[in-house]
């Protein structure tokens, strides 16, 4: 199981700001175990590849459904792995400076100001359940999509975020992220997905209902429409960089699943993907031998 969990920064920062402005704070289980003094913090509950962050501020923040406001983070999971994982309770102080002399709240605010959309939390906390700013990084993209040495298999995949189109991809064999297939797409397919999401059919959709993909050099930007009432603005929701094979991990947070069995992969795409997968496997084997 990986030590790192990935959260959307836009979900986490409001929780941190809530904890800071609250006049009092409740004592969390991890805080009591660590013997930390009471103060604004985030409580992280991790169960296997899934983590939930909450504010410790009082009064408690509830959403419109009456549930406590929370941010959910994930990592990759083995499909055949155990789903009965032990629960870990961790404590992230917001206002206290850690060994790096940085406060966690300053890292989160800097990520927002630098347009970083992803927050990575390293949960390797031994011997204490307390995490500080040294355990946290902000990124403009999500990495760690699968463990080193994973096998990649050609497969036709589809996603509701991609307007349910079917596309050839390399899929991580035996791994998922939050029940979504872990997919990589070659540059031709990435441009095909971008073109499909720019079709005339969008005229019948609401702003923000589907993402847009745009290339900026070799970088693929995932854009989200935002309706201001007077105009529709485009925000960068994610960045996709080509990996060593030139492939793109599109749609971190999208639900990718196998396409209909009647959808066959073109033979040219299948050969190209097989060759890429074999080359990646050879690199992994040679690397492990070294």
C-alpha positions as CSV (number, residue, x, y, z in Angstrom):
1,X,0.0,0.0,0.0
2,X,1.4,3.4,-0.9
3,X,2.2,6.0,1.8
4,X,1.0,8.9,-0.2
5,X,-2.6,10.1,-0.5
6,X,-3.8,12.6,-3.1
7,X,-6.4,15.3,-2.4
8,X,-7.9,18.2,-4.4
9,X,-6.4,21.4,-2.8
10,X,-9.7,23.2,-3.4
11,X,-11.4,20.7,-1.1
12,X,-8.8,20.9,1.7
13,X,-8.1,24.6,2.0
14,X,-11.6,25.6,3.0
15,X,-11.5,23.0,5.8
16,X,-8.2,24.5,7.0
17,X,-9.6,28.1,6.9
18,X,-12.6,26.9,8.9
19,X,-10.4,25.4,11.6
20,X,-8.4,28.6,11.9
21,X,-11.4,30.9,12.3
22,X,-13.3,28.7,14.8
23,X,-13.1,30.0,18.4
24,X,-12.7,26.5,19.9
25,X,-11.5,23.1,18.7
26,X,-12.5,19.5,19.6
27,X,-9.9,17.0,20.7
28,X,-9.2,14.3,18.0
29,X,-8.1,10.8,18.7
30,X,-4.7,11.2,17.0
31,X,-4.1,14.5,18.8
32,X,-4.7,12.8,22.2
33,X,-2.4,9.9,21.2
34,X,0.3,12.3,20.2
35,X,-0.1,14.5,23.3
36,X,-0.4,17.6,21.1
37,X,-1.8,20.8,22.5
38,X,-5.2,21.9,21.3
39,X,-5.4,24.2,18.3
40,X,-6.6,24.5,14.7
41,X,-5.8,21.3,12.8
42,X,-7.0,18.8,10.3
43,X,-7.9,15.3,11.3
44,X,-7.0,12.6,8.8
45,X,-8.7,9.2,8.9
46,X,-7.0,6.7,6.6
47,X,-8.4,3.3,5.7
48,X,-6.2,1.5,3.1
49,X,-6.0,3.6,-0.1
50,X,-8.6,6.1,1.0
51,X,-8.3,9.0,3.4
52,X,-10.8,11.6,4.8
53,X,-9.8,15.0,6.1
54,X,-12.0,17.0,8.5
55,X,-11.6,20.3,10.4
56,X,-11.4,20.1,14.2
57,X,-13.1,23.5,14.5
58,X,-16.2,24.0,16.7
59,X,-18.9,24.7,15.7
60,X,-18.6,21.8,13.3
61,X,-19.1,22.5,9.6
62,X,-22.0,20.6,8.0
63,X,-22.8,20.5,4.3
64,X,-26.3,20.9,2.8
65,X,-27.1,17.2,3.4
66,X,-26.4,17.5,7.1
67,X,-23.1,15.6,6.9
68,X,-19.8,16.9,8.3
69,X,-17.8,18.6,5.6
70,X,-14.8,16.6,4.5
71,X,-12.3,16.1,1.7
72,X,-11.6,12.6,0.3
73,X,-8.2,11.5,-0.9
74,X,-7.1,8.3,-2.7
75,X,-4.2,6.3,-3.8
76,X,-3.9,3.3,-6.1
77,X,-5.3,-0.1,-4.9
78,X,-4.7,-3.7,-5.8
79,X,-7.9,-5.1,-7.3
80,X,-7.4,-8.4,-5.5
81,X,-6.2,-6.7,-2.2
82,X,-8.0,-6.8,1.1
83,X,-10.8,-4.4,1.6
84,X,-10.8,-4.9,5.4
85,X,-8.0,-2.4,6.1
86,X,-7.1,-1.1,9.6
87,X,-8.1,2.5,10.4
88,X,-5.3,5.1,11.0
89,X,-6.0,8.4,12.7
90,X,-3.5,11.2,12.0
91,X,-3.3,14.8,13.1
92,X,-2.1,17.8,11.0
93,X,-1.5,21.0,13.0
94,X,-2.2,24.1,10.9
95,X,-0.7,26.9,12.9
96,X,2.4,25.4,14.4
97,X,5.7,25.5,12.5
98,X,7.4,22.1,12.0
99,X,11.1,21.2,11.6
100,X,11.1,23.0,8.2
101,X,9.9,26.2,10.0
102,X,6.8,26.3,7.7
103,X,3.2,26.2,8.8
104,X,0.9,23.8,7.0
105,X,-1.6,26.6,6.4
106,X,1.1,28.6,4.6
107,X,1.8,25.7,2.3
108,X,-1.9,25.3,1.5
109,X,-2.3,29.0,0.8
110,X,0.8,29.1,-1.3
111,X,-0.5,26.2,-3.4
112,X,-3.7,28.1,-4.1
113,X,-1.8,31.3,-5.1
114,X,0.5,29.2,-7.4
115,X,-2.6,27.5,-9.0
116,X,-1.6,24.1,-7.7
117,X,-4.7,21.8,-7.7
118,X,-3.3,18.7,-6.0
119,X,-2.2,18.1,-2.4
120,X,-0.1,15.0,-1.6
121,X,0.1,13.9,2.0
122,X,2.8,11.4,3.0
123,X,1.3,9.4,5.8
124,X,4.5,7.6,6.9
125,X,4.3,9.2,10.4
126,X,6.3,6.8,12.5
127,X,6.7,7.0,15.5
128,X,4.0,9.7,16.0
129,X,0.6,10.3,14.5
130,X,1.4,13.9,14.0
131,X,2.0,15.2,10.5
132,X,3.5,18.7,9.7
133,X,4.4,20.7,6.6
134,X,7.3,18.4,5.8
135,X,4.7,15.6,5.0
136,X,2.8,17.7,2.5
137,X,3.4,18.9,-1.1
138,X,1.4,20.8,-3.6
139,X,1.4,19.9,-7.4
140,X,-0.3,21.0,-10.6
141,X,-0.8,17.4,-11.5
142,X,-1.3,14.0,-9.9
143,X,1.5,11.5,-9.9
144,X,1.9,8.1,-8.3
145,X,-0.9,6.6,-10.4
146,X,0.4,3.0,-10.1
147,X,3.3,1.2,-8.4
148,X,6.7,0.8,-10.1
149,X,6.9,-2.3,-12.3
150,X,3.2,-2.5,-13.0
151,X,2.1,-4.4,-16.1
152,X,0.1,-2.4,-18.7
153,X,-2.5,-4.0,-20.9
154,X,-4.2,-2.6,-24.1
155,X,-7.9,-2.1,-23.6
156,X,-10.8,0.0,-24.9
157,X,-12.0,2.3,-22.2
158,X,-14.8,4.9,-21.7
159,X,-15.8,7.5,-19.2
160,X,-18.9,9.7,-18.6
161,X,-16.5,12.7,-18.4
162,X,-15.3,11.9,-21.9
163,X,-18.9,11.9,-23.2
164,X,-19.0,8.1,-23.1
165,X,-16.7,7.8,-26.1
166,X,-14.6,4.7,-26.5
167,X,-10.8,5.0,-26.7
168,X,-7.7,2.7,-26.9
169,X,-5.6,2.9,-23.7
170,X,-2.9,1.1,-21.7
171,X,-4.5,0.0,-18.4
172,X,-2.6,-0.9,-15.2
173,X,-3.2,-4.6,-14.8
174,X,-4.7,-5.4,-11.3
175,X,-4.9,-1.8,-10.0
176,X,-7.5,0.9,-9.7
177,X,-7.9,4.3,-8.2
178,X,-11.2,4.8,-6.3
179,X,-12.8,2.1,-8.6
180,X,-11.6,3.7,-11.8
181,X,-9.2,2.0,-14.2
182,X,-5.8,3.6,-14.3
183,X,-5.3,4.6,-18.0
184,X,-2.6,6.0,-20.2
185,X,-3.2,7.4,-23.7
186,X,-0.8,7.9,-26.6
187,X,-0.6,11.5,-28.0
188,X,-2.9,10.6,-31.0
189,X,-5.6,9.3,-28.7
190,X,-5.2,12.2,-26.4
191,X,-5.8,14.6,-29.3
192,X,-8.8,12.5,-30.3
193,X,-10.4,12.8,-26.9
194,X,-9.8,16.6,-26.9
195,X,-11.4,16.9,-30.3
196,X,-14.4,14.8,-29.2
197,X,-15.0,17.0,-26.2
198,X,-15.1,20.1,-28.5
199,X,-17.8,18.8,-30.8
200,X,-21.0,20.7,-31.7
201,X,-23.0,18.5,-29.3
202,X,-21.7,20.7,-26.4
203,X,-24.2,23.4,-27.5
204,X,-26.9,21.3,-25.8
205,X,-25.0,21.0,-22.5
206,X,-24.7,23.2,-19.4
207,X,-21.4,25.1,-18.8
208,X,-19.2,22.9,-16.7
209,X,-21.1,19.7,-17.5
210,X,-18.1,18.3,-19.4
211,X,-14.4,19.2,-19.3
212,X,-12.3,20.6,-22.2
213,X,-8.8,19.5,-23.2
214,X,-6.3,21.8,-24.7
215,X,-2.6,21.3,-25.6
216,X,0.0,23.9,-24.5
217,X,3.1,22.6,-26.2
218,X,3.5,19.0,-24.9
219,X,1.4,19.7,-21.8
220,X,-2.3,18.7,-21.9
221,X,-4.5,21.0,-19.9
222,X,-7.8,19.8,-18.5
223,X,-10.1,22.9,-18.3
224,X,-13.4,23.3,-16.4
225,X,-16.0,25.8,-17.5
226,X,-17.2,28.3,-14.8
227,X,-20.4,30.3,-15.5
228,X,-20.2,33.7,-13.8
229,X,-23.7,34.7,-15.0
230,X,-22.3,37.1,-17.6
231,X,-19.7,34.9,-19.2
232,X,-18.2,31.5,-19.1
233,X,-14.6,31.3,-17.8
234,X,-12.1,28.5,-18.2
235,X,-10.2,27.3,-15.1
236,X,-7.2,24.9,-15.3
237,X,-8.5,21.8,-13.4
238,X,-5.5,19.6,-14.1
239,X,-2.2,19.3,-16.0
240,X,-1.1,16.2,-17.9
241,X,2.5,15.8,-18.8
242,X,3.9,13.1,-21.2
243,X,5.6,10.3,-19.4
244,X,8.8,8.5,-20.5
245,X,6.8,6.8,-23.3
246,X,5.1,10.0,-24.3
247,X,1.7,8.9,-22.9
248,X,-0.7,11.0,-21.0
249,X,-2.6,10.1,-17.8
250,X,-5.9,11.9,-18.6
251,X,-8.6,12.5,-16.2
252,X,-7.3,12.0,-12.6
253,X,-10.6,11.8,-10.8
254,X,-12.6,10.7,-13.9
255,X,-14.3,7.3,-13.8
256,X,-12.7,5.2,-16.5
257,X,-14.1,1.7,-17.1
258,X,-14.0,-1.0,-19.8
259,X,-15.9,-0.1,-23.0
260,X,-18.7,-2.2,-24.3
261,X,-17.6,-5.7,-25.4
262,X,-18.8,-5.0,-28.9
263,X,-16.3,-2.2,-29.2
264,X,-13.1,-3.7,-30.7
265,X,-9.7,-2.0,-30.7
266,X,-8.3,-1.2,-34.2
267,X,-5.4,-3.6,-34.9
268,X,-2.9,-0.7,-35.5
269,X,-3.7,0.7,-32.0
270,X,-3.4,-2.7,-30.4
271,X,0.0,-3.3,-31.9
272,X,1.3,0.1,-30.9
273,X,0.0,-0.3,-27.4
274,X,1.4,-3.8,-27.0
275,X,4.9,-2.6,-28.2
276,X,4.8,0.3,-25.7
277,X,3.8,-2.0,-22.9
278,X,6.6,-4.5,-23.7
279,X,9.1,-1.7,-23.8
280,X,8.0,-0.4,-20.4
281,X,8.2,-3.9,-19.0
282,X,11.7,-4.3,-20.3
283,X,12.8,-1.0,-18.8
284,X,11.3,-2.1,-15.4
285,X,13.1,-5.5,-15.5
286,X,16.5,-3.9,-16.4
287,X,16.0,-1.3,-13.7
288,X,15.3,-3.9,-11.0
289,X,18.4,-5.9,-12.1
290,X,20.6,-2.8,-11.7
